[in-house]
Amino acid sequence: MDSRAVELFFIGSLLCGVAPNSAVLITGRAVAGFGSAGIFTGSMMILITIVPLHKRPMFQGVFGMVFGVAAVIGPLVGGAFAGNATWRWCFYMNLPIGGVAFIFLFFMLQAPQKPSKPVSLTKHITRLDPLGSFFFIPSIVALLLALQWGGATYAWSNGRIIALFVVFALAFVAFAAIQIFMPDTAQVPVRIISQRTVLAGTFFMIFLAGSMMLAVYYVPLWFQTVKGFDPVQSGIYTLPLVLSLVASSIMSGLITQRIGYYTPAMLLCPSIMAVGLGLLSTLHPGSSTAAWVGFQFLTGFGLGFGMQTVGLAVQTVLPREDVSTGLAITFFGQQLGGAVFLAVGQAILSNLLVDRLSSVPGLDPDAIVQSGATDLHNVVPAEDFDVVVAAYNFACTRIFLAGMGLALVTLACALCVEWRSVKKGKQGPGKAADAEAFKENKGDTEASSC
């Protein structure tokens, strides 16, 4: 499964890199997205298969570290490619990486093979819940378009924006009804999503990803617009965020493995992040290096504590046969939260810039919003540049405040998660299945060694 996901990601990246038009690019992104989702879930299932639950926190801490670093570094590397070479290298660079990953999977992974009954193509298609997808995908697209266009391209009261919100609401209600009344093919089975920890964990990931994206995307923007750094410099100056994230991800795994409970890390994560983002909201053009280094360090340190805790919680509270679905649901929540709140951040930025610059004679706020950070000097007259910088500073710091609010909501979600131990001998619905599966895998491994 994981090798096929890598193949899909490889093919999708190649399509994007050679895309002659937007239609091919969109198709490639869709294919790569399927592969990316499979890589995440498949990697988790490999870990579950070969490592017993009480030893997983450390491994998942490494997973969280890798994901967090990639989330921070990826956009910066992509921006550097787009500005200094070509955007196509954002996709071409995935090819050698995917090739190395495929080689490792092919030669080093020896997962036990269990016999399975052949399944017809019709059955496979039915399992994908095509009817649910028919309503769910348009609902999310409508929501993202409404958030992206509202207040920037069209007024919030514009009929197009209202219609998009209505489409989102109706389509999402239809999707929810299908999940409830057609449980055999549901993408999001009610029996799993209604489990207290899974539900709270999904919302935890939605809001955590939202606050993370607001920090990851708008801290570099603040450096470029307010401090005047180029994309490469802004990437270097976000290293405190990355390094603290790496340190706390490892610490989170060690602490969780030591005490046996994942909940303390889930509580620490948004608490520290809220403080860090709140301090980031106090930045101004004259802020010292110590200030923006320290504030980033706190934000990244908090973020690292919570990157993989929800995955551990899902593995602890669910029976083994439901774990892959539970992980997929929480992973989807993470991706959804990042996409939605990134659009919210863009809406905040656009609306605040237009609001604060519309009264300045001779300035076109819409042109400034569309120009981006790197072209400000070419669009803004020298005499008005300080005013625009102040407007960008105000907008970015309001976005950090929004991120702080999301972190506090994330904390509320963490308070709803059950306290279960990952150590052997502790009670929990997922324990017996996990122990049995580990023994089976151990037996298979010993047999293959003989």
N, C-alpha and C positions, 0 to 999 in steps of 0.2 A: 504493500500500500504506500509506504513512504517513498520508495523508489519511483513509483508512478507519479506521486505528487511532485517530486523533484523534476521528473521529465516534463510534466505540465508547466511547471514554473519556468523551466529552461525554454520550452517552445514559446510560451507567452512572452518572455523577455526578448527572444529572438524576433518575434513578430513586431513587437514595439520598436525594436532597434532599426528594423528595415522598413518600417511603415511608410508608405508613400502618401498616405492621407489619414485624416482623423478616424475614418471608419475602421481601418486596419489597426490603428493605434488603440482604439476602444476595444476592439475584439481581442487584441493581444493582452490588454490589461485585464480583461475578464478571464482569459485563460490563465494568466499568471496568478490572478486572485484565487482561482480554484486550487491551483498548485500550492499557493502559500497557506491556505486554510488546511489542506491535506498534510503539509509539512508539519504544521504546529500540532495538530491532533495526532498524527502518526508518531511524531517524536515523543509526545507524552505517553502514548500507548506502548512504545518501545521501553521507555523508562519504567512504566508500571509492570511490564512483563519481566524485566530482568532485575529489578531492585525492590526489595520488600518495603512496605509502607514506612516503617520506622526509620529507614535509612534514606528516604527520598528528600527530606527537607534540604540537605546540603546540595544535592544534585539540582533540585528545582531552584535553589538560590543562584546557581550558575546559569540556569536557563533564564531566570529573571535578569541577571546581569547582562547576558548577551542581548536579550530583547531590548532592554533599556538603553544600552550603549548604541545599538543599531538605530533605535528610534531617534536618538539625539544626533548621531553622526550622519545618518543617511541623508536627511534633508540638506545638511551643510555640504556634503560631498556632491550631492546632486546639483546644488546651486553653483558650486565651483566648476563642475563640468559644463553646466549650461552657460556660465559666464565666460569661461576661458577656452572651451573646446566646442562641443556640441551636446545637446540634450540627449542624443542617441546613446552616448556613453553611459548615461544613467542606467540603461538597460543592457548594453553590451557587457558591462562589468559583472553582471550576474552570470554570464556564460561560463567563464573559468571557475567561478566559485561553485556554481551548480555542478560542473564537471567533477571537481574534487570531491564534493559531497556524494555524488553518485558512485564514484570509485570506492569511497569508504564504505558506503552502504552495501555495495555489491560484494566486496571482498572480506569485510570485517563483521557484518551483521549476520548472525546465524540464529534467527528467532525460531522457536519450535513451530512446526507446521501441524495444524490440527485439521483433520478431515472435515469437509463441509459439503453439504448437499448442493448440487448445481441449481442455480437460480436463473429463471428465464429473463430475457431482456425486458419484457413487460413488467415483471415483478421489480426489477431494478429501477425502472422509470417510476413506478408507483411509489417506491420507497423514497424517492426524491421529493415527494409531495408537490407535484406540479401545480395543483389547484391552489395550495397555500402560497407557493412562490408567485403565482399569477397576481395575487393581491398584495403580497408583502413587498415585492421589489418596487412596484409603482408607488406604494405608500412612502417608502424611504426616499425614493427619487424626488417625489413631490415635496417632502419635508426639507430636503437639502436645497432644492431650488428656491423654495420660499425663503429660507434663511439666507441664502446667498444673494438673492435679488432684492429682498426687502430692505427699503431705506436707501439702497444704492442705485440699482437700475430702475426700480419702481418704488413708489411710496408704499408704506405698509397698508394704507387704505385702498390701494389699487385693486381692481377686480381680479387681476391675475394672481396676486399674492393671496387674496382671500380664497380664491378657487383652489389654489395649491394646498392650502391648509385644510380645506374641506375634503379634497381628494385624499390627502394623507389620513384624516380621521376616519372616513368611510372605508377606505381600503384596509386600514389597520384593524378596524372592528371586524370586517369580513374575514381577515386572516385569523384573528383570535377565535372567531366562531368556528372556523374550519378546524383549528387545533383542538377545540373542545369536543366537537361533535363527530370528528373523524379521527379518533385517537390511533387507529391502526397504521395510518400513514403520516401522522403529524411530525413535522420537523422539530417542534417544541412540545413534547408530550407533557400533558398537564400533570401527570403523576410525578414527573421529575422537576419541572419548574415550580411546582407548588411546595416542594420540600423547602423548609425554612432556610436552611443554609445555602441551597442552590439559588433560591430567589434573592436573598440578601446579597449573596456573592456576585450574582449577575449585575445587580444595581451598583454594587461596590465597584465592579470593573468599569461600568458605564461612566460613572462620575470620576473615578480615578484616571481613566484614560482621557477624559475631557480636561481635567486639570493639568495632566501631564502635557497634552498637546498645546495647551495655552502657554505653558512655560517653554516647551521645546521650540515652538515656532516664533514666539514673540520676544523672547530674550535676545536672540540674534537680530531680530528686526529693530529692537531698541538700540542695540550696538550700532547698527548700520545707519539709522536715521538720526538718532540723538547724539551719539558719539562720533559719527562720521567714519566708522571703520568699513573696510571692504568685506565681502563675504568670507574670504579666507581668514582675515583677522578676527571677524566675529566668531568664526568657528573655533579659533584658538582660545578666545576669551570665554567660551562656554565650557572649557575643560573642567572647571570646578564642579559644574553640574554632573559631568560624566564620571569624574573620578570618585566623587562622593557616592554616586549611585552604585558604582562597582563595589566600593567598600561595604556599603550597607546591605547590598544583595547577599554578599558572602556572610556577613554578620547575621542577617536574618535566618539564613539556612542553618548556621551553627547554633544559634540560640534556640530555634524551633526544634532542632534535632536533640538538643540538650534537655529542654524542659518538656518536650512532647506535645506542646500546644501551639497551634498556629495563630490563635486569636490575639495574643499580645502584639505580635508583629503587625497584624491587621489594624490594631488600634494605634500603634505608634506611627504607622505610615502616614495617614491623613493628618494626624495631630502635628507632626513636624512639618509636613508639607504646607499646612495652613499658615504656620508661623513664617516659613520661608517665603511663600507667595505674598503674604501680607507685608513683609519687609520689602520685597521687590516692588510693591506698589508705592513705596516712598522714594523710589529713585528719581533723580532729576539730572539735568545736563551737567551739573557740577559735582555729582556723586563721586566719591573717592573710589580708588581701586579696591581698597579693603571692604567697602560696602558691597559692591556688586559681586565680589568674590565670595564673601561670607554669606550673602543672601542666596546665591546660587548653591553654595555648599549645603545649606540647610534644606533647600528644596529638593535637591538630588538625593540627599541622605534619607529624607523621609520617603521619597518615591521608591528607592531601592528596597525598603523594608516590606513593601506590599506587592511587588510585581508578581510573585508566584504563590502567594499564600492562599488565594482562592482555589487554585488548582489542587493544593493539598487538602483543603477543606472538602472539596467535591469528592476526592478519592477516599476520604475518611468516612463520609456520611452515606455514600451511595453504594449499593451492591455492585460488584465488578461488572456485570453485564450492562449497567447503566452509566458507568464512568465515562465512556467515550462520548456519549450523548451529552452528559452534564458538562464535560470539558468544552465540547463544541459550543454549547449554549453560552457559557461564560466567555469564551474566546470571541464569539460573535458580539456579545455585549461590549467587550473591550474595543472591537473595531467600530461598532456603531457609535459608542460614546466619543471616540476620537474624531470620527467624521462629522458628527452632529455639532459638537462643541467647537471644532475648528471652524465650521461655518458660522457658528454663533460669534466666535472671536472676530472673524472677518466682518461680520455685520456690525459689531461694536466699533471696530476700527473705522470702517467706512462712514458710519453715521456720525461718530464723534468728530472725525476730520471735517466732514461737510458742515457740521453744525458750528464748529469753531473757526472755520476759514471762510465761510460764506459772507461774513461781514467785512472781510479785508478787500479794499478796492484793488481791482486789477488782477486778482487771483481767481483761477478756475478750480474750485475744490474737486470737481469730478476728474479733471485732468491730473491733479496731484494724486488722487486715489488710484487712478489707473496706471500712473507712471511707475509705481514701485519704488523701493528704497534706493536702488542703484542709480536711478535717473533723476533724482531730486534736483541736483545741481543744474541739470539741463532744462528743467521745467520751471523752477522757482527763481524769480529775480533776486539778486543778491541782497537788496534792501528788505526783502520779506522773508529771507531764509530763517532768521531766528524765530519769527512767528510760527512758521511751519514746523520747525524743530520742537517748539513748545507744544504745539498741537499734537504732534506725534508722541511726545513724552506723556502728555495727558491721556491719550487714547491707549497707549501701551500699559500704563500703570492701572487704568480702569480694567483692562483685560486681566491683569494680574489679580486685581481684587475679585473679579469674577471667578478666577481660578481658586482663590482662597475660599470663596463660597462653595464651590464644587467640592473642595477638600473637606469642608465641614459636613456637607451632605454625605460624603463618603464615610466619614467617621460615624454618622448616624447609622449607615448601613452595616458597618462593622459591629456595632453594638447589638445588632439583630442576629448575628451568626452564633451558632451553637458552639459551646466549648467541648471539643472532643480531642482525645489524645491520639497521636499517631504511633505511640509506642505499643509493643506487644503486651497482651494481657489486659489492655483497656477495652471497655465495651464500645461498640459502634457497629452500625449496620454493615459497613464495608469490610470489617476485619476478617470475618470467617472466610469470605470469598477471596480476599486478598491473600490470606495465609495459604488457603488451599491452592490458589493459582500459583503462588510462589513455589510450593512443594512440587506441583506438577512440572513447573518449568525446570526446577532443580533436577528432578528425576529425568526429564528429557535430556538435559544437558549432560548428566552423568552417563546416560545410556549412549548418547552420541559420542562421548569421549571414549567409551569402551569399544 
